[in-house]
Amino acid sequence: SDQKTIRPDFSIYESSTPYPQTAVKFLGVQHFNGKPIAHFAVWPIQYVPSQKKLLFNRHLEIDYTTETAERQGVQPYLPSDQAVVTSLIRQQNTGNHIQTKFALPDPTDAIDPELLASGLIDRYVIITTDALKTSFEALADWKTQRGVPTVIRTLEWIRQNFNGVDDAERMRNFIRWSYHKRGTRYVLLGGDTEVIPTRMIFTGKFSFAADYYFADLDGSWNANQNDLFGQAKDEVESYPEVYVARIPVSNAQEVMRFTQKLFHYEKLDSLQNPDFPTNVLYFAANLQKVNDGRDLITKNIDPMINPSFKRTMLTQSANIGSDVNVALNALNQSYGLIFSEGHGIYYTYRPGAPGSDLYNYHLAELTTPDAGIWYMASCYTNDITKRCFGEDYILSQKGGGVSYIGNSSWEYPFSGVYLEKEFFNLAFNKGYYHLSEAHYLSRLPYLGYLNFEGPSRIIVFSTIVLGDPEMPVWTASVKNFKVNHQLATDRTKQLLEVNVTVDDSLHSPVEQAVVVLYKKGAIYKIQRTDALGTVKFDVTGINLTDVHLTVSKHNFRPWEDQIDLTPDNGFAARLTGFRFEQTQGNGNNQAEPGEQFNLYLTWENTGSIPIRQEAAITAKNQSPFYRLNNTNFYLENDLQPGDSVTVGPFQCTIGTNIPADTTLAIPVELTNLADQTVSEKIEFNVFVPRLIIARQSWETIVTGDSTSKGNEIRITPTIQNVGHGMATDIQAQLFSNDSLLEIVNGSLNMNALAPNENKSFDNAFVVRNRGNLEERQLQVIFHDHSGLQWTFPVEFKDPNPPSGLLFRTDNERGILLSWAPDSEAHILGYNIFRTENLQKPFTKITPQPVPLAGYFIDSQIQNGQTYYYTIQTVDSSGNASDFSDTLRAWSALPYQNGFPIRPNVKAIGSEVSGVTCFDFDGDGKKELIASGGNGQLHVYDDQGNLLFHTEGLQGDLTYPAVGNVVGNAQKEIVISSFKEGQDENNIYV
């Protein structure tokens, strides 16, 4: 009865205008690995309604004009990453460009191993908390040992070093920096969303968690600067620069349990099932008609899988029916891969007919011997904002899996299957076998469909990877290595020669195997085997025990051993330290552009024979960002075994035009009289300034000739250094092409500005103005000794204060403020002010303006308190607006001890959303309040007897609370409801 018929619009159906009116539409420019890509929608077919005629466009020609970009995409660190986009377009000799089939970037393994071992690359980054950092060290060490240099960065450290409106944006800004400066490709979010946040994004009336936010690093995902991220109008670029996954852990025990599963999967030790990991399990429910789930799998997924894999297909019609035990028994077997088509919600998945439902508690009871990867095509089973089905599969204590890929929102099986097909195609047939690499690259063919709100955005963004981003998908029968290694000596070098063959009757050499020498803090060398399966490491002068020697290659079981590197002739040395002494610069004891230092190196004789007088100590010039004026010193005396010596000074000058904080490495060597050389390197950080206009003051001077020449305007800028390096010899230059302006004094100078310092120039710019001052166009350029420069417009009109201030509370994060930003001015950011009492003055709580956002989270608050806020807009000239209207806000009530109680779903029923205990009648025994989906609220006594219930409340109910709402002697139950996609939700008392 609520349905209405939509009649044809005769203005369209009788029109003689083709639909669509144009065969080509420009969709905008997006960035990938720092390069711009223009997107066009092309309609080969148009329809003329009045004639009922189809037009087929056999040939389309696009004319386009380029212009200077308003903003640049994030730039990658590695040249190989910078070049990948050029493979997307093939250029003809005529200069024209034609689009071929969408090409892919090189696999992440295609990187120079010497660069990986240089100490300048953080290929894999784990983001977790201080509390969990130690628990992740075993994983970081294993990845590094396998040739993937890995670092751990904590949320607490990120908060101290990167700005953002909230922790999610701070994390993303760090990942941008790490991609740009440290060559990062893999990011592991080490914690559940209460530990390491996700980003909630919005499309249409739907919101969902999207870890994709941390993979696509261009733009802000919030171009309109409100508190709704990821909308079509937010100009989301969508191209993934890094590959992200999450481990939904909350404590050290869960980290250890997952790490053990991952090691078991990657090392393939003590396998219980001889078919693992080269076997696949399919669950196929009836989605809309009989066997349509099966048909999706057999037509799209199964052809991508290696034909030698052992297959098991369980369908609703032929195998599962309404029996939950069919799926449970299969999950307790060991499968390398599982793929499912079916229905689900965050706490359950239905592989067959009603009655076959698997719930979270089933996953806790699994006893799977060998943990594999489950790819789930089902709604909401990976809604990581809740304790969802996918999380419990990963965290199952005695079984479950090592990875789960699924949706945090809706799944559209008949469209999404093409992305799922591409995932398996990439992993099995294209060489992109790392888990998150295959996942994110499988999105690329679909990105042209994301310019409008709707299912396409949900399909691409809501699929979340739980597991390890770099872990391999095993795609063929796993082979074993046979490894031989020996130390050999030629005239001047000691070499470790490693030979790798297949451990079978043929012993064929293994080419391109990754061989790693690693001892934490002592040695890190990576090579790939040649056509003969051989690598040779120069280990001259190295005297170490218990060094990890690791060999790995896709579809081979990793090989590990510990070896001793002992010099056969007794010669060994190591660099134990270095120090800088500044000879020219600002004296703040850190390296900055243009400064000069004396460098001293300390070497220890770790061998058994003396290193003779006249042995050479060398430092090398290998970067444009530093210069060594002298590169050699010689030992003045013999260096006895166990003794150390400090040599120097090497005179080092830091270069200029270093665009951002960076790490420099200087290779150093010790060569004895027998021409045997020990090679080491030193690394140090270089810090650069970054200037902004903090504020500006100006005054108008009316002169005697103002009628003819205009009024004289004196402009005094105050600048702030928001970088980590000191700015010295600061020059400011004013420019204008405005015919109504005359620059009288356009140059200012300042000696120095320390990090976080702000200071006004001693003098003022002077201009003559013959028009409306607010309409004048001026620019100022600042530059300093480092060679950097910063350009800002000079505005004479204060920006508008923010309007539309709103707030909402969040127990974990604090008070979330949002406002409508000023879209007309060149905005630097927003100053946030707060007070707890309107009788007291407001205090500024943001040291620097919150950049380019209409969104801020105040986490430095107490629960259960009222706060008042006002906000200023600050433009890039440092002008501050009037204060906004005052917003009264309050924080969430503090958590009560033991609230909320999350019972085992099996004990209550599948429709339970939350449970609260409270003693209503004062008998010392608490009653149980259970809320659920479809508007159900039940109250039970301590024996499980139903005391009260109500049905039919609108929406799905959340966790109930108890409080004195009315003000009388009785307590009331308070509960809110929601329905995904509805604008209006409810609160019931």
N, C-alpha and C positions, 0 to 999 in steps of 0.2 A: 504493500500500500504506500510505502515511502518512495517507490520508484516513479520517475516521470520520463516520458518519452521526449527525446531530443529530436526535433524536426529538422530536416535539411535546411541549410541557409541558402535560399534561392539566389541571393546576390553572388554566391560563389558558384553554385551548380549551373546557373544560366550565364555565367561570365564567359566572355571570349578571350580573356587574359589567361595565358598559360599559368599553371600551378606546378611548382613554385614559379614566381615571376622571373627569377634569374637562375641561370644554370650554375653559377658559381657565387659563393658567398665567402667573404674573408672573415675568419673566426678569431683572428688575433695572433699574437706572437707569444710563444713560450720558450723557455730556456732549458737546455740539457747540457750538463757538463760545461757550463759557461758560454755556450753558443746559442744564438737566437734561431728559432725555427718558426716559420710562418705556416699557419694552418688554414686550409681552405676546405669548405664543403662543396662537393661537386655532384650535380644531379644529371646523370646521363639521360634520364627520361623526364619529360614534362607532360602535363595533361591539360588539354583544352576542354573544359567541361561542356560548353554549349555545343561543341562539335563531337563530343565523346571521342576525342582523337588523342592518341599518344604521339609525342614527338621524341624521336631518338636522336640525341646529339652525337654524331659520329666523331666530331673533332672539337676540342675546346682549347682556346688559347687565353692565357692569363697574362695581362700586363700589370706590372707592379713597380712602385717607386719606393726606394728605401730612404730612411732618414736616420739621423743620430738618435740612438736609444736614450730614453729618459733615465733608465737604470740598467746596470749591467747584471748579468746572472752571476751566481757564485762561481768563482774560478777554481778548478781542481789544481792540486799540487803537482800531479804527475803528468808529464808530456803525453804519455799514452792515453790518459783520460781526456786530455784536451783535444786529441785527434779523433776520438771515436765518432763525433757527430758528422764529420766529413764523409764517413762511409754511408750515411743515410741518403746522400744525394750524389748522383754520378754526373760529372760535368763533361759535356761534349766539347770537341775541339772548336766548335763555333762560338763557345762562350755561353751557350744556353745550358740550362740545367733541366734534366728530366728526372722524374721520380721513378726509381725502380722499386722492387719489393722492399718493404721496410726492413732495413738492415739492423743488426744488433751490434752493441759494443763488443770489444774483445773480452773474452772470459777473464775473470779476476786473476786467474793463475798466470796470465800473460804479462808478467812483470819481471824486470831484471832482478835476479836473486841477490846480486851484490847491493843493489839499492835497498832491498828488504833488510839486509843485514847491516846497513850503514848506521843504524841508530837514529835515522831521521824519519823513519816511517812507523806510524802506529796503524798498521793495516786493520786491526781489530780492536775495538774499544768496548769495554764493559762498563756500563753506568749502573751503579748501585749506591748503597749508603755506607757510611762509616761502620755501622754495626755489622754489615754483611761483607765488607771488603775482604777480610781475611778468608772467609769461606770460599771466595771466588779465585783465590790465588792458585789453587791446583789447576783449575781450568785455564787460567791465563798462562801458566807455565807450560801446560801441554800444547796449547796452540802455538806458543812461541817455539817450543821444542820441535814442532812439526813444520816450522818454516813460515808461520803467520805471526809476526811480531804483535804482541797484545799488551795493552795497558788497561789498568782499572782506574776509573775516575769516579769520585763519589759525588752525590747530589750536594753534599755540604760544600765540597770544593768548588763545584760549578756555581753555586750561589755566590760565593766570594769573588768569582772571577768573571762572570758573565751576567749582563743585564737581561731583563725581560719582564713582562707583565706578570708572569707566574713561572712556576718551576718548569712547566712543559716548554715554554718559550726560551727559558734560560738553557735548558738541555739542548734544544734545537740550535740555538746560537752557538753553543759549544761544538755541536756536531758539525755545523757549517765551518767553524774555525778549524776543526781537526781534519775535515775533508780538504780544506783549502791549504792548510799549512803542514799537515802530517800524513797526507795520502790515505786517509781512512776510507775503507770500503764496507766493513762489517761493523754493525752496532748491535750489541746485546743489551736489552733493557733488563737489568737484573733485579726484578721484584714485581710483585703484584701491583695493581694500580694504586693501592693504599700506600705502597712503598715508593714506587717509581711511577709518576703519573702518565696517563695517556692524554690524548687530545680528543675532546668531544667535538664532533663536527655536525653540521646541519645541512640537510637537503630537503627542500619542500617543508613538510611538517614533521620530518623524522630527524632524530638525533641518534648518534651512535659513536662508539669508541673507534678511533682510527690511528693506529701506530704508523700508518702511511705518512702522517704529518712529519715524522722524524726522518723519512727517507727522501722526500722531495724538498730540497733545501732552498729553492728560489722563491722569491716573494715572501709574504708573511702569512698566507692563508687567511688573511683578514683585511683585504684591501679597503673595505668600507669602514674599518676601524671601530666596529661595534664588538659586542661580546659573543657573537655567533660566528664561529670559524667554519671555513670550508664550503661556504655557499657558492653557487655559480658566479655571483657577482663579486666574490672575493678574489678572483683572478688566480685561482690555484693552477700552478704550472703543470703538476702531475708527473713530470719526468723524474724518476728516482735516481738520485746521485749516489746514495748508499743503500745497503741492504740490511734490513732491520728484523730482529726477532725478539721475543720476550720469554723469560722464564718466570712464571707467576708465583714466585717464592715469597715467604714472609719471615723465615727464620733460617738459621744456619743448618739445621737438620734437613730442611727441604732442599737447600742448595747442595748439600753433600749427597743426598739421595739422587737428585737429578744428575749431578756430575758423574756418579757411578754408572747410571744408565747410559749417559753419553759415552763414557769411556768404553763400556761394554759394546756399544753400537759401533763406535769408530775403530776400536782395536780388534773387535770380533774374537774375543777370547772366551773360552769356556762356553761355547754355544751349546744349547740343549737340543735345538732342532737342526738337523743337517741340511734342510732346505733353506734355512735362513741365511742371508737376507734376500735370496733370489726367488721369493714367492710372494704372491699378491692375493689379497682377499677382497671380494666385492660384496657389498650389501646393496640390494636393489629393491626399493619399495615401489608400490604402484602410486604414482604422483597424481595423475589425472585419469588414467585409464590403466587397464591391466598390462603389466610388463613394460610400461613406458620408461621407468627407471632403468630396467635392464637394457632396453634398446639404446638409451643415452650412453650407457657404459660401453656396450659392445660396438657401437658405431663411432664413438669419439675417443674414449679413454683407452680401451684395451688395444687398439691398433698401435698406440704409441709405446706400449710396454714391450720390452725385449721378449721375442717369441719363445725363448728358452725358459722363461720364468714359469714356475708351477702356479696354476691359477685355481682359485676356488670361488665360484659364483653362488651366492645365497640370495634367492629372490623371494619376494613376499608370496607369490603364487605357488611356487614349486617347493619351497623349503621352510620358510619361516612361519607363515601364517600368523597366529596369535600367540605363539610360544616364545617367551622371552629367553628360554634356555638355549635355543638354537644360536642366537647371536652371542650369548654369554660363553657357550662352549667354544665358539670360534675365536672369541677375543682372548681366551685362555691358551690358545695355541700361539706359536711364534710366526708372525708374518712380517716381512721386511716392509711391505706396503699394504695399506688398507685404503680403499676408496668407497664412498657411500653416496647414494642418492636416496633421500628420504625426508621426512618431516621432523621438526624438532623445535625446542625452545631452550632457554638457557639451562634448565635442570633436567632435560630428558631428550631422548632421541628414539624415534620409532622406526626400526628397520623393516617392519612388516605391517600386519593389520593391527587394529586396536587390541591391546593385551600383550603385544610384543615389546612394549616400551622399556627402554633401558633408562634407569635413573642414576643420579650421581652416586648414590650409595652402592649401586652395583659395581661402579668403577673402583670403589675403595676395596671391594672384595676380590678383585682380579688377581690372578697368580701367573700372569704371562711370563714365561721363562726369559724370552729375548724381546727387548722393547724395540718397536718399529715406528713407522711414520703413518699417521692416519690423516687422510685428506677427506674432509666432510663437506658435502654439498647439502646443507640444511640450514634453516633459519635459526639464528640467535644462539647456536650451541657454543659459540666462542665470544659471548658477550662478557668481556673481561672486567666490566664494571661490577659484575656479580661473581659469586663463586660458581662458575659456569661448568658445563659438561666438559669442555675442552681442558680447563684447568685441572679438574679432578682426574681426568685421564692421564695427564702429565704427572700429577703428584701422587698417584696411586702408590701405596707403600710397598706392595709385594708384586705388582704387575703393572699393567698399563703400558704407556708408550713413551718414546723419547721426543716425539714431536706431534703436534696437532695443528692442522690448518683448517680454519672454518670462519664463519661469519659472525660478526658482532651485531648484525641487523638482519634484514631479509635476505633470502637467497632466491634468485630467479633461475631455476634449473635449466630452462630451455634457452636462456641467453648465457648464463654463467658457465655452462659446460664448455663453451669455446675458449674461455680463459683457462679452465682446468685442463682442457686438452693441450693448450699451448704450454702449460707448466710441464706436463709429462713429455711433450715433444722436445722442449728445451733440455730437460734433464737426460733423456734417453738417446736423443738423436742429434743434438746440436752442441753438446759439450759443456752446457751450463748446468753442472750437476750439484753445485752448492745450493743448499735448501732455499735460502732467501734470495739468492741471485736468480734462480729459476722462477721463484714466485713473482718478484717485482718486474722482471723482464717480460713475464707473461702478460702484464698489464699493457705493454706498449701498443699493441695493435688496436686497443680499445680507447686510447686517449682522445681520439678525434670526436668521440661521442659525449664528452663531458662538459660541453659549453652551456648546457641547460640543466635545470634541476630535474631529478627523476631517478629511475632505477639504475641507469648507467653509472651514476656516481656511487650508488650503494654497492653495486657489483664490484667496482674497482677498489673503493676505499675501505669497505667494511671487512674484507677478508684479512684475517690476522694470523701471523705465524707465531705459534708457541714452539719453542725449542731453541736450538743453536743456529745462528744465521749462516755459519760457515760449514756446518756438518755436511758430509756427502750424502747424496742419494745413490745407493748402490744400484748399478744398472747392468751388471753382467756377473757371471760367475767369478767369485773372488779367488785370486791367485796368491801364492806365497813367494816372498823373495828368498833368494840365497845370496848372502852378503859375505864377501871376503874383504878384509882390510889389513894393511900393513904399513909400517913406517919405513921410508926409504930415504937415502941421502945421496944427493949429487954433490958437486963441488962446493956450492955455497948455500944450499937449501936443504932443509929436512921437510919431507913431504909425507902426508898421510894419503895413501892411495886406497880408494874404496871401489870395489867392483861389484856390480849388482846384476844378477841374472834371475831368470824364472826358476823356481824350485820345482823342476820336473825333469823328465829324462833327457830333454833337449838342452836345458840350461841356456836358453836364448838370452842375449843381453837385453836389459831393460833400458830404453832410452827415455830421457826426460823425467826420470825419477828425481824427487827432491831429497837431497842428502844434507843433513844439518848437523853441525858440531855446536854444542851448546852447554855452557855452564854459567848459571846466572851470575852476572856481575863480573865474569872473567873472560868468556869467549863466546862469540856468536858468528858463525860462518855458514853460508848457504850456497850450494851449487846444484846444478842439474846434470844428470849423467849424459854423456855423449852417446854416439851411435854404438860404441863398444860397451856401454853400461858402466863407464868409468868416470870418476872425478878425482882430482888431486888438490888437496888443501896444503897450502904453505903453512907449516906449523913450526918454522924455524924459531928457536929461542923460547918456545913455550914449554913450561914445566907444570903440568896440571894433572891431577888425578880425578877419577870419577866424572869424566866428561861424557855427556849424553851424545851418542851417535844414533841418529834416527833417519830412516829411509821410508818414504811414502810415495804413493802414486794412486790415482783413482782406480778402484776395483782391484787393489792389492791390499792385503793385510799389512798394516804398518809393522816395520821391523825396528826393534830398539835394543841398544846395548850400552854399557858404560865402559869406557876405555881410559887408559892412562896415556898422556902425551909426555914422554920422557926423552929429553935430548940424548942422542947416542954419544955425542962428544962432550957433554957437560955444559954446553953453552945455553943459557936461558936467562931471560930478563923480562920485566914487566913494568909498565908505567903505573906508578902508585898514586900520583897526584900532580896537580898543577895549580899555579896561582897567578893572578894578574895584579900588577901594580900600575895604577894610572899615572901617566906622565903628562897628559894634556887632555883636559875635559872639564866637566862640571864638578868632579870630586864626590859624586854620590855612590861610588863603588859598584856601579853596574855598567855593563857595556852598552854604549849608545852610539848612533851614527856619528862619524867624524872624529871620534875620540881616539887617543893613542894610549897603548899599554905596553909595559914590559911583561913578557910571558916567561915564567920559570917552570921547568919540567923536572919531576922527581922520578928517577928510575931505580929499581931494585934488581940486584943480581940474584936471580932465583935458581941459578945453575950450581954446578959443583966445581967449576974452574973460574979463575979470575977473568974479568973482562979487562983487557990490557989498555994501558995509556994510549991515547990517540984514537980510540974508538969514536965513531962519528955519531952525533945526535942531530937529527934533521927534522925540521918542520917544513911543510909544503904549502905553497900557494895553490889552492884548488877551488877558489870561489871568488866571484867578482865583489863579494860583500866584505872581504878583508884583504889586507896586503901585509906581508911580512917583509920588512926591510933587510933582515938578515936571516938566513935559513939554516946555518950550520954552526955547531959547537963540537969540541973534541974533549974527551976526558983528559984531565991534567994528571991524573994518577990512576993506577990500577984500581978496579972496583972488585973487592973481594966477595966471595959467596956470602949471601945474607946481608951485605951492606947496601946502603942507598946513597945516591948522590943527586944533588939539585944543580941543574945547568941552566944557563941563561945569562942575560935576558935576550929573548927574541923580541924585536921591536915590531909591534902589531898595530896597524891602523884599521879601524872599522870603517867600512865604506859608507857612502851616502845613498840616497834614493832607495832605502830599504822601506817597502810600503807598509809593513806591519811587524809586530813583534814576531821574532823568529828564532830558530836555533841554528847556530853555525857549528860546523865540525872542521877541525884542522888535523890532517893526517900527520903523525910523527913517527920517526923510526930511530932505532939504535942499530948500528952496523959495526960488527967487530972487525979486527984486522984480517980475518979470513973471509971477509965480504959476506958474512952471514947476517941477516937482517931480521929484527923483530919489528913488526908494524903494529901501531896502536893509533888511536885517535882521541882527541879531546873535544868535548861538546860544551858550548856555553850559550846562554840566552842573550839576545840583543833586544833592547826595548826602545820603542819609538814613541814620540808624543802624538797627540791628536787634539787639535784646537777646535773649540766652538765659541760662538758669541754667547756669553752668559746673560748679558743685558747691554743696553746702550742708552745713553742720555743725549738729548739734543736741545738746543735753544736757538731761537730766531733773534738775530740782531738787526734792527732797523737802522740803516745807514742813510746818509744824506742823499746818495745817488740810487736809493732802492727803487725809485720809480722807473729808471731806465735800465738798471742792471739787476734789479731784483733784491730780495732780502738775503742777508748772509745767514747761513745755517751752520752751526758748529755741532759736530757729531763726535761723541766720545764713546768708543766701544769698551766694554769690559769683557775680556776673553778668559776662558777656562781651559785648562789642560786636562782632558779626560782620559789621556793615554797613560802608559806606564813609564815613559821616558821623559826626560827634561827637554823642553824647548828653549833654545838659546838663539840670540841674534835674530829676533822675530821682526820681520818686515811686513807692514800692512800697506796695501796699495788700493786706492779707490778708482773705479772705472765707471764710465757712463757714456752712452751714445744718445742721450736725451738732449735735444736741441734747446730745451728750456732750462738746462742746468749748466753751470760753469764751475769746474773744480778749481778752487783757489789753492788749497793745500790737500794733496791726495796721498801723502806718504806719512806713515807713523812708524816708530821703532820702539822695541822693548828689549831689554837685555836678556831676561830669562823668565821662565814660568815652569815651576816644578809640577809633578803629577798631582792632580786634585786641587791645585792652586788656581785662584782667579784673581785678576788684577786689571785695573784700568790703565789705559795709556796716559802718559803725562800730558800729551798735547791732544788736539782735536783735529779731525778732518774739517775742512772749511769748503762750503760750496755756496754758490749764488743761485737762487731759485726764482724764476719768473712765472710760475704757475701754481697749480694746486699741489701742495707738497705731498699729499697722500698718493698722488698719481705718478710721482717721479720714479724713474727706474735707475737704480744704482747697484753696483756689485763691489764687494771688497774681497781681495785675495790676500791670505796670510801665507807666508812661507818662512822657514827657519833654516838653520845650518844643516839639517838632515837632508835637505833637498825636497822635502814634502811640501805640498801646498794644499790649502783648504779655501774653497770659494763659497760665499754666502751672498744672497740678496740683502740689500739694506732697505728695511721697511720702516715707514713713518706712521703707519696706522696700526694701533694695537689690535691683536686678534680678538675674536669674539670669545667670551667665556663658554665653557661647555654647557650644554643644556640636556634635559632629559635624564638627569641622574637617577639611577636605579641601583638596587643592591639585592643580593641573596646570600644566604648563609651556607656554609659548608663545614661540617665538623672537622674534617681533616685539614682543610686549607685556610679557613678563616672567613672574612667578609669579602665577597666578590662585588666590586663596584663596576658600573658601566655607564657610559654617557654617549651622546651624539657628538662626534668630533667636528671641528671647524674644517670644512672641505675647501675653503677659499684661500686661506693663508698658507705660507710655507712653514709648516709646523715642525718645531724641534721636539716638542713633547708636552707633558702635563705635570704640573706640581700638585701634589696631593697634601692636603692639610687635615688635621684631625684634632678633636678635643673630646674629652669625656663629659664635659660640663660647659654649657653655653655661657656660664659666668666666668669661665677661664679662657685665656687666649688660645687660638689654634696653633698647633705645632706642625711644621713641615716634616713629613715622614718619608719623603723621597729625596735622597741626597742630590740626585740629578733628575731632570725631567724624565718621566716615563716616556720612552720614545714611540712615536707613531702608533698609538693605540687608544681606543676608547674603552679600555678594559684594564683593571688592576685588582690584584688580590692583596688585601692587608692581612698578613699572617701573624703580625706581632700584636695580638689581642688576647684578652681573657674571655673564656666562655661565659655566657649568661650576662653580658654587659651591654649597655647602650653607648653608642658612639655617634659623633656628629662629624660630617665631612664637608669640605668645600674644595673646589679644584680651580686652578688657573691654567689657561692655555699659554704656552710659550712658543713664539715663532723663532725662526732661524736667525733673526737679528737680535734675539734676546729680549724682545718686547713681551711683557706679560699682560694678559687680559685682566679685566676685573674678576673678582671672585664669583664663582657660580652660586646659585642658590644653595642653601645649606640642606644637606641630606641627613635625616635621622636614620640610623641603622642599628641593628643589634646582632650580636653574635649568637651562635647556636648554644642551646643548653648543654651543660657539660654531660658527658657520658656517665650514666650511673654504673656502678660496679656490676659486672655481669650482664649488662644490657647492650645490644639485644642478644637474646639467646637464639642461636641457629641450630635447631635440632636436626637429627638425622631425618631426612625426608621420609624414609621408610616408616618411621614411627607415627607420622601424622597423616600422610597422604600427599598426593602429588601436587595439589593445588595450594599448598601453603606458601605464603610469601614471607611471613615473619611471626615470631612468637614473643610474647611478653608475660612475665610472671608478676602477680601482685596479690596481696592479701586484702580482698575487698571487705570481708565480713569480720576481720580481726580475730579469727580463731587460731592464728599462728600457722595456718596452712595456706600456701599461695595458690591462687587460681591461675589457670593457663588461658591466655588470650591468643587465639590463632586467627590470622587474617590470610586471605587467599585471593586468587584470581576470580574474575566474574562477580565481584562485589560480595564475597562471603566473609562473615565475621562470626566466630564461634568462641564461647567461653566454657571451659571445663573445670571441674573440681580436681583435687589431687588424685582422685581415683579414676579420672577419665570420663566422668558422667557429664553430659551436656547440660549446662545451666542456662545458657542464653545463646540465641543465634539470630542473625538477620541475613536475608538473601536479597539480591537484586540491587545492591548499591551500584552506582554507575562507575565503571572502570575496574581496574585491578588495584587492590588495596596494598599499601606499603606496611612498614613495621608499625604496630600500634604503640601508643604512649598512654600513660595514665597521669592525670593531674587534676587539680581543683580549678576547673575552668569557670564555673558559675559563681563560685565564692561561698557556697554553703558547706555543710559538713561532709558532703559526699564527694567521692572521686569520680571523674568521668573518664571514659575511654575516648581518646582523640586519634583519628586516623585520616590520612589523606589517600586519594586515589588518583590514578592517571590512566590514560589510554593513549598509546602511541599514535601520533597523527592528529590528536584533538587539540584545539586551542584552549578549551575550558576544562579544567580539572576541578576536583572537589575536596573539601575537608569536612569530615563528619564528626560530630560529638555525640 
